[in-house]
């Protein structure tokens, strides 16, 4: 079967700071290839919609699979699915990914028959079986994790052996377009899946059922060794939770003499507790780290249930500085903030050397705040659920709130973007230009054109053709929701065979 896998267009944040290879789609593509199908991939982060329609006309895929990891891409995916069915009435269309797993019924309703099924949970093992069902003309609704308009199969199952799920990186064309900051070009890799914590604003733990699985050090290093790019983003939700695992991979990297530059994400308490592992990876090429601090006071940390204290966050920043790492941190801007609160955050952010970003508190499907706060939404437009727009009532008038957000982001961006950044990074920029890489240089000038009050505020005035469905309890405030209402992969699920 000819199978076209499609990743949707970038969101505001990824238009400016990064553009990551679609690793999850590459993993699904690898599984589909191993099942004997002919696979092509189209990443609309680096291609245009006209390329999608051209591919349908020229190649005529028998099945089209959309990756839907971000809620804001729902309208685009639905529209493309409808267009694909019109252009190729006989093709099969399916959707999977993180956000798709939480809004499967809504997707099917919006598409009105253009989407044949939604795959909830991990897609590598089940997608070949979905393609078999397409070829056989039935049986979709009996498959684990598969949702159709006629019913759903059993709950999705976790993959038993991550070592077998090798990404088909050759499917991604224009790989030199992928970058994160000055790591240009940059590939992505995963060493683990899942997160054992349960932050109230996050859906990673509800997706994986608080499970935590690891690739073998040999498989992780072999995948790393196969990557051509000089820089690699380790996409684990929290890197090196288990220090012995991080050390074992490092030993394989040393044995194979792999030389790369690395960017990763972790928690403050993991960094302070496992400092020696991060020090070892610094010697191997770790240069950049993202720490999700989320708040600069104890009250905020408690509200987000980070399970760390302010002092631990401060110690983590000190450790990262001692290791010589460039650190980016995130602070969640609450809609209840007033001008004084924004001013306090700006003062703190300018007082530290780290790169500081703001994201707006956004209850997503799959998070506890989705069940507790959904009744307060001021919009149900999927496109605004991107942690850059406001979806909850604000203390300030909405436009004034956006003015404060943009003012804060602009002040913080001037630390690392624009003329000052170009002066500070002239050597890096020239080196990348000499190699034909322009992603980093373009990033330095994009902020003002893409991130502004008129755009953010004006987005609320757009026509809403697809409205996000509220949870069943959306009209009632739930003080502490049942976790059974949140999980995609339930903690008691039996691991699936490959």
C-alpha positions as CSV (number, residue, x, y, z in Angstrom):
1,X,0.0,0.0,0.0
2,X,1.2,3.5,-0.8
3,X,1.1,5.5,2.5
4,X,1.7,9.2,2.8
5,X,2.5,10.5,6.3
6,X,1.9,14.2,6.9
7,X,3.1,16.6,9.7
8,X,1.1,19.9,9.9
9,X,2.4,23.4,9.7
10,X,4.4,25.2,12.5
11,X,2.9,27.2,15.3
12,X,4.1,30.7,16.4
13,X,6.8,29.5,18.8
14,X,8.3,27.1,16.3
15,X,8.2,29.7,13.6
16,X,10.7,31.7,15.6
17,X,12.9,29.6,17.9
18,X,13.0,26.1,16.5
19,X,11.9,23.6,13.9
20,X,12.2,20.0,15.0
21,X,12.2,16.9,12.8
22,X,8.9,14.9,13.2
23,X,10.5,12.1,15.1
24,X,7.2,10.4,16.1
25,X,6.1,10.3,12.5
26,X,9.5,8.9,11.5
27,X,9.0,6.1,14.1
28,X,5.6,5.3,12.7
29,X,7.0,5.5,9.2
30,X,9.7,3.0,10.1
31,X,7.1,0.5,11.5
32,X,5.0,0.9,8.3
33,X,8.0,0.3,6.1
34,X,9.0,-2.8,8.0
35,X,5.4,-4.1,7.4
36,X,6.1,-4.0,3.7
37,X,4.4,-0.7,2.6
38,X,5.7,2.0,0.4
39,X,6.0,5.2,2.5
40,X,6.5,8.8,1.9
41,X,6.5,11.7,4.3
42,X,5.6,15.3,3.9
43,X,6.4,17.8,6.7
44,X,4.4,21.0,6.3
45,X,6.8,22.7,8.6
46,X,9.2,22.9,5.6
47,X,6.8,22.2,2.7
48,X,3.6,24.1,1.6
49,X,0.0,22.9,1.2
50,X,0.4,23.0,-2.5
51,X,3.1,20.3,-2.2
52,X,0.5,18.2,-0.3
53,X,-2.0,18.5,-3.1
54,X,0.7,17.9,-5.7
55,X,1.7,14.7,-3.9
56,X,-1.9,13.5,-3.9
57,X,-2.2,14.1,-7.7
58,X,1.2,12.6,-8.7
59,X,1.6,9.7,-6.3
60,X,-2.1,8.9,-5.4
61,X,-1.5,7.4,-1.9
62,X,-3.9,4.7,-0.9
63,X,-3.7,5.8,2.8
64,X,-2.8,9.2,4.4
65,X,-1.8,9.5,8.0
66,X,-1.7,12.8,9.8
67,X,0.4,13.4,12.9
68,X,-1.5,15.7,15.4
69,X,0.7,16.5,18.4
70,X,-0.5,20.1,18.9
71,X,-4.2,21.0,19.5
72,X,-3.8,24.2,17.5
73,X,-3.3,22.2,14.4
74,X,-6.7,20.5,14.6
75,X,-8.4,22.8,12.0
76,X,-5.6,22.4,9.5
77,X,-5.6,18.6,9.8
78,X,-9.4,18.4,9.4
79,X,-9.4,20.7,6.4
80,X,-6.6,18.7,4.7
81,X,-8.4,15.4,5.4
82,X,-11.6,16.8,3.8
83,X,-9.6,18.1,0.8
84,X,-7.8,14.7,0.5
85,X,-11.1,12.8,0.4
86,X,-12.4,15.2,-2.3
87,X,-9.3,14.8,-4.4
88,X,-8.9,11.1,-3.9
89,X,-12.4,9.7,-2.8
90,X,-11.0,6.1,-2.4
91,X,-8.1,6.9,-0.1
92,X,-8.1,6.0,3.6
93,X,-7.4,8.8,6.1
94,X,-6.2,8.3,9.7
95,X,-4.9,10.6,12.4
96,X,-2.7,9.9,15.4
97,X,-0.5,11.7,17.9
98,X,-0.5,13.2,21.4
99,X,-3.4,15.7,21.0
100,X,-5.4,13.5,18.7
101,X,-5.4,10.9,21.4
102,X,-7.3,13.2,23.7
103,X,-9.8,14.6,21.2
104,X,-10.6,11.6,19.0
105,X,-14.3,11.9,19.0
106,X,-14.2,15.6,18.2
107,X,-11.9,15.0,15.3
108,X,-14.2,12.4,13.8
109,X,-17.3,14.7,14.2
110,X,-15.5,17.7,12.7
111,X,-14.3,15.7,9.7
112,X,-17.8,14.3,9.0
113,X,-16.6,11.1,7.4
114,X,-13.3,12.4,5.9
115,X,-11.3,10.8,8.7
116,X,-11.7,7.0,8.8
117,X,-10.2,6.5,12.2
118,X,-8.1,8.1,15.0
119,X,-5.3,6.2,16.7
120,X,-5.0,6.9,20.4
121,X,-1.7,6.3,22.1
122,X,1.5,5.0,20.7
123,X,1.2,4.5,17.0
124,X,4.1,2.3,15.8
125,X,2.7,-1.1,16.6
126,X,-0.9,-0.5,15.7
127,X,-0.6,1.5,12.5
128,X,0.4,-1.5,10.3
129,X,-2.7,-3.3,11.7
130,X,-4.8,-0.3,10.7
131,X,-3.5,-0.5,7.2
132,X,-4.3,-4.2,7.1
133,X,-7.9,-3.4,8.2
134,X,-8.1,-0.8,5.4
135,X,-7.0,-3.4,2.8
136,X,-9.4,-6.0,4.2
137,X,-12.3,-3.5,4.2
138,X,-13.2,-3.7,7.9
139,X,-12.3,-4.6,11.4
140,X,-11.0,-1.1,12.5
141,X,-13.2,-0.8,15.5
142,X,-11.8,-4.0,17.0
143,X,-8.2,-2.7,17.2
144,X,-6.6,-1.5,20.4
145,X,-6.6,2.3,20.7
146,X,-8.5,2.8,17.4
147,X,-11.6,5.1,17.4
148,X,-14.1,5.2,14.5
149,X,-17.5,6.8,14.0
150,X,-19.0,3.4,14.5
151,X,-17.2,2.6,17.8
152,X,-13.9,2.1,19.6
153,X,-11.6,-0.9,20.0
154,X,-10.0,-1.9,23.3
155,X,-7.7,0.6,25.2
156,X,-4.4,1.4,23.5
157,X,-1.4,-0.7,24.6
158,X,2.2,0.4,25.3
159,X,5.0,-0.9,23.1
160,X,6.9,-3.6,24.9
161,X,10.4,-3.0,23.4
162,X,11.4,0.5,22.4
163,X,14.6,-0.8,20.8
164,X,12.5,-2.2,17.9
165,X,10.9,1.2,17.1
166,X,13.7,2.7,14.9
167,X,12.9,6.0,13.2
168,X,13.0,6.1,9.5
169,X,14.9,9.4,9.3
170,X,15.4,9.0,5.5
171,X,11.8,9.9,5.0
172,X,12.3,13.5,6.1
173,X,13.4,15.6,3.2
174,X,15.0,19.1,3.6
175,X,16.6,17.9,6.9
176,X,18.8,21.0,6.9
177,X,15.7,23.0,7.8
178,X,15.5,21.5,11.3
179,X,17.2,23.5,14.1
180,X,16.9,24.7,17.6
181,X,18.7,28.0,18.3
182,X,22.2,28.0,17.0
183,X,22.2,24.2,16.8
184,X,21.6,24.4,13.0
185,X,21.0,21.9,11.6
186,X,19.8,19.7,14.4
187,X,18.3,16.2,14.6
188,X,16.1,14.7,17.3
189,X,16.4,11.5,19.3
190,X,14.7,9.9,22.3
191,X,16.3,7.8,24.9
192,X,13.2,7.3,27.1
193,X,9.4,7.7,27.0
194,X,7.1,8.9,29.7
195,X,7.3,10.9,33.0
196,X,6.6,9.6,36.5
197,X,5.6,13.1,37.8
198,X,2.0,14.4,37.7
199,X,2.2,18.2,37.2
200,X,-1.3,19.7,37.0
201,X,-0.7,21.6,33.7
202,X,0.9,18.7,31.8
203,X,-0.5,15.7,29.8
204,X,2.7,13.7,29.3
205,X,2.0,11.6,32.4
206,X,-1.6,11.1,31.5
207,X,-0.7,10.0,27.9
208,X,1.8,7.4,29.1
209,X,0.0,6.5,32.4
210,X,3.0,7.7,34.5
211,X,5.1,4.9,32.9
212,X,8.8,5.4,32.2
213,X,10.5,3.2,29.7
214,X,14.1,3.2,28.4
215,X,15.9,2.2,25.2
216,X,18.8,0.0,25.8
217,X,22.1,1.9,25.9
218,X,23.2,0.0,22.8
219,X,20.1,0.9,20.8
220,X,20.2,4.5,21.9
221,X,23.9,4.9,20.9
222,X,23.4,3.1,17.6
223,X,20.6,5.5,16.7
224,X,22.7,8.4,17.7
225,X,25.6,7.1,15.6
226,X,23.4,7.0,12.5
227,X,22.5,10.7,12.7
228,X,24.4,12.8,10.2
229,X,23.6,16.2,11.7
230,X,26.3,17.6,14.1
231,X,23.7,18.6,16.7
232,X,21.0,16.6,18.4
233,X,18.0,17.5,20.6
234,X,17.3,14.8,23.2
235,X,13.5,15.0,23.3
236,X,12.9,13.0,26.5
237,X,10.2,14.7,28.7
238,X,12.8,14.6,31.5
239,X,16.4,13.6,30.6
240,X,18.4,11.3,32.8
241,X,15.9,10.6,35.6
242,X,17.8,7.3,36.1
243,X,21.5,8.3,36.4
244,X,22.7,4.7,35.6
245,X,20.9,4.8,32.3
246,X,22.4,8.1,31.3
247,X,25.8,6.8,32.3
248,X,25.4,3.6,30.3
249,X,24.5,5.6,27.2
250,X,27.4,7.9,27.8
251,X,29.7,4.9,28.0
252,X,28.5,3.7,24.6
253,X,28.9,7.1,23.1
254,X,32.5,7.3,24.4
255,X,33.2,3.8,23.1
256,X,31.9,4.6,19.6
257,X,33.6,8.0,19.7
258,X,30.5,9.9,18.7
259,X,31.0,13.6,18.6
260,X,27.8,15.8,18.7
261,X,26.5,18.9,20.4
262,X,23.4,18.3,22.5
263,X,20.3,20.1,23.8
264,X,18.0,18.4,26.3
265,X,15.2,19.1,28.8
266,X,15.1,18.1,32.4
267,X,13.8,19.1,35.9
268,X,15.6,21.1,38.5
269,X,15.5,18.3,41.1
270,X,16.8,15.8,38.6
271,X,19.7,18.1,37.6
272,X,20.8,18.7,41.2
273,X,20.4,15.1,42.2
274,X,22.2,13.6,39.2
275,X,24.8,16.3,38.6
276,X,27.6,13.9,37.7
277,X,25.6,12.4,34.8
278,X,25.0,15.9,33.4
279,X,28.7,16.8,33.9
280,X,29.7,13.7,32.0
281,X,27.4,14.6,29.1
282,X,28.8,18.1,29.1
283,X,32.2,16.6,28.4
284,X,30.5,14.7,25.5
285,X,29.1,17.8,24.0
286,X,26.0,18.9,26.0
287,X,25.7,22.6,25.5
288,X,22.1,23.7,26.0
289,X,19.5,22.8,28.6
290,X,15.8,23.6,29.0
291,X,14.5,23.8,32.6
292,X,10.8,24.1,33.1
293,X,10.9,26.2,36.3
294,X,7.3,27.4,35.6
295,X,7.2,29.8,38.6
296,X,9.5,32.1,40.5
297,X,7.7,31.7,43.9
298,X,6.6,28.9,46.1
299,X,2.9,29.7,45.6
300,X,3.2,29.3,41.8
301,X,5.2,26.0,42.2
302,X,2.5,24.6,44.5
303,X,-0.3,25.6,42.1
304,X,1.4,23.8,39.2
305,X,2.2,20.8,41.5
306,X,5.8,20.8,40.4
307,X,6.9,19.0,43.6
308,X,10.0,21.1,43.9
309,X,10.8,24.1,46.1
310,X,12.1,27.5,45.0
311,X,15.5,26.9,46.6
312,X,15.9,23.7,44.5
313,X,15.2,25.7,41.3
314,X,17.9,28.2,42.3
315,X,20.4,25.5,43.1
316,X,19.7,23.9,39.7
317,X,20.5,27.2,37.9
318,X,23.7,27.4,39.9
319,X,24.7,23.8,38.9
320,X,24.0,24.5,35.2
321,X,26.1,27.7,35.3
322,X,29.0,25.8,37.0
323,X,28.8,23.2,34.2
324,X,29.0,26.0,31.6
325,X,25.6,25.2,30.1
326,X,23.4,27.7,28.2
327,X,20.0,27.4,30.0
328,X,16.5,28.3,28.8
329,X,13.8,28.5,31.4
330,X,10.0,28.7,31.1
331,X,7.7,30.7,33.3
332,X,3.9,30.1,33.0
333,X,2.0,33.4,32.8
334,X,-1.3,33.1,34.6
335,X,-4.3,35.0,33.2
336,X,-4.8,36.5,36.6
337,X,-1.6,38.5,36.5
338,X,-1.7,42.2,36.6
339,X,0.8,44.8,35.5
340,X,2.8,44.6,38.8
341,X,3.1,40.8,38.5
342,X,4.5,41.1,34.9
343,X,6.9,43.8,36.1
344,X,8.2,41.5,38.9
345,X,8.7,38.7,36.4
346,X,10.6,41.0,34.0
347,X,12.8,42.3,36.8
348,X,13.7,38.7,37.8
349,X,14.2,37.5,34.2
350,X,16.6,40.4,33.5
351,X,18.5,39.7,36.7
352,X,19.6,36.2,35.6
353,X,21.8,35.2,32.7
354,X,19.5,32.5,31.4
355,X,17.2,32.7,28.4
356,X,13.7,33.2,29.8
357,X,10.4,32.5,27.9
358,X,6.8,33.0,28.9
359,X,4.0,30.6,28.0
360,X,0.4,31.4,28.9
361,X,-1.4,29.0,31.3
362,X,-3.5,26.9,29.0
363,X,-5.7,23.9,30.1
364,X,-5.2,21.2,27.6
365,X,-7.2,18.0,27.1
366,X,-5.5,15.3,29.2
367,X,-4.4,17.7,32.0
368,X,-6.1,18.1,35.4
369,X,-6.7,21.8,34.7
370,X,-8.7,20.7,31.6
371,X,-11.3,19.2,33.8
372,X,-11.2,21.8,36.6
373,X,-11.1,25.0,34.4
374,X,-12.7,24.2,31.1
375,X,-16.0,25.7,32.2
376,X,-14.2,29.1,32.3
377,X,-13.0,29.2,28.7
378,X,-13.4,32.4,26.9
379,X,-12.8,30.6,23.5
380,X,-13.1,27.1,22.1
381,X,-11.1,27.9,19.0
382,X,-8.5,25.1,18.7
383,X,-6.0,27.5,17.0
384,X,-5.7,29.6,20.3
385,X,-4.7,26.6,22.4
386,X,-1.0,27.1,21.7
387,X,0.3,28.5,25.0
388,X,0.8,31.8,23.3
389,X,-2.9,32.9,23.3
390,X,-5.2,33.4,26.2
391,X,-8.1,31.0,26.7
392,X,-9.2,31.8,30.3
393,X,-10.6,35.0,31.7
394,X,-7.9,37.7,32.4
395,X,-7.8,40.1,35.3
396,X,-6.6,42.8,32.9
397,X,-8.6,43.7,29.8
398,X,-7.7,41.2,27.1
399,X,-5.8,43.6,24.8
400,X,-4.0,45.0,27.9
401,X,-3.0,41.5,29.0
402,X,-1.5,40.9,25.5
403,X,0.4,44.2,25.7
404,X,2.0,43.0,28.9
405,X,2.8,39.6,27.5
406,X,4.4,41.0,24.4
407,X,6.2,43.8,26.3
408,X,7.7,41.2,28.6
409,X,8.6,38.8,25.8
410,X,10.1,41.6,23.8
411,X,12.3,42.8,26.7
412,X,13.5,39.3,27.3
413,X,14.0,38.6,23.6
414,X,16.3,41.6,23.3
415,X,18.7,39.7,25.6
416,X,19.2,37.1,22.9
417,X,17.7,38.3,19.6
418,X,18.3,41.2,17.2
419,X,21.4,43.3,16.9
420,X,22.8,42.5,20.3
421,X,22.5,38.8,19.6
422,X,24.1,39.2,16.2
423,X,27.0,41.0,17.7
424,X,27.4,38.4,20.5
425,X,27.1,35.5,18.1
426,X,28.8,36.9,15.0
427,X,31.3,34.0,14.8
428,X,28.5,31.4,15.1
429,X,26.4,33.2,12.4
430,X,29.3,33.5,10.0
431,X,30.2,29.8,10.5
432,X,26.6,28.7,9.8
433,X,26.4,30.9,6.8
434,X,29.6,29.5,5.4
435,X,27.9,26.0,5.7
436,X,24.8,27.3,4.0
437,X,22.7,27.3,7.2
438,X,20.4,30.3,7.6
439,X,17.9,29.1,10.2
440,X,19.7,30.6,13.1
441,X,20.3,34.0,11.5
442,X,16.7,34.3,10.3
443,X,15.5,33.5,13.9
444,X,17.3,36.6,15.2
445,X,15.0,38.9,13.2
446,X,11.7,37.1,13.2
447,X,10.4,37.9,16.6
448,X,8.8,41.4,16.0
449,X,7.2,40.4,12.8
450,X,5.5,37.2,14.1
451,X,4.9,38.0,17.8
452,X,2.9,41.2,18.3
453,X,-0.2,42.5,20.1
454,X,-2.3,43.0,16.9
455,X,-1.7,39.4,15.8
456,X,-2.4,37.8,19.1
457,X,-5.5,39.9,19.9
458,X,-6.8,39.8,16.4
459,X,-6.7,36.0,16.3
460,X,-9.7,36.1,18.7
461,X,-11.8,37.7,16.0
462,X,-11.3,35.0,13.4
463,X,-14.3,32.9,12.5
464,X,-14.4,29.6,14.5
465,X,-15.4,26.8,12.2
466,X,-14.3,24.0,14.5
467,X,-15.0,24.4,18.2
468,X,-13.3,22.4,20.9
469,X,-15.6,20.1,22.7
470,X,-15.7,20.6,26.5
471,X,-15.3,17.6,28.8
472,X,-18.5,15.9,30.0
473,X,-18.0,17.7,33.3
474,X,-17.2,21.0,31.6
475,X,-20.2,22.7,33.2
476,X,-19.1,21.7,36.7
477,X,-16.0,22.6,38.5
478,X,-14.1,19.4,39.5
479,X,-12.0,20.0,42.6
480,X,-9.8,16.8,42.0
481,X,-10.7,14.8,38.9
482,X,-10.4,11.1,38.8
483,X,-7.3,10.1,36.9
484,X,-9.2,7.4,35.1
485,X,-10.8,10.3,33.2
486,X,-7.4,11.5,32.0
487,X,-5.3,8.5,31.0
488,X,-4.7,7.4,27.4
489,X,-2.4,4.5,28.4
490,X,-3.7,3.4,31.7
491,X,-1.1,2.4,34.3
492,X,-2.6,-1.1,34.5
493,X,-2.5,-1.7,30.7
494,X,-0.7,-4.8,29.5
495,X,2.3,-4.0,27.2
496,X,1.7,-4.9,23.6
497,X,3.8,-7.2,21.7
498,X,5.7,-5.9,18.7
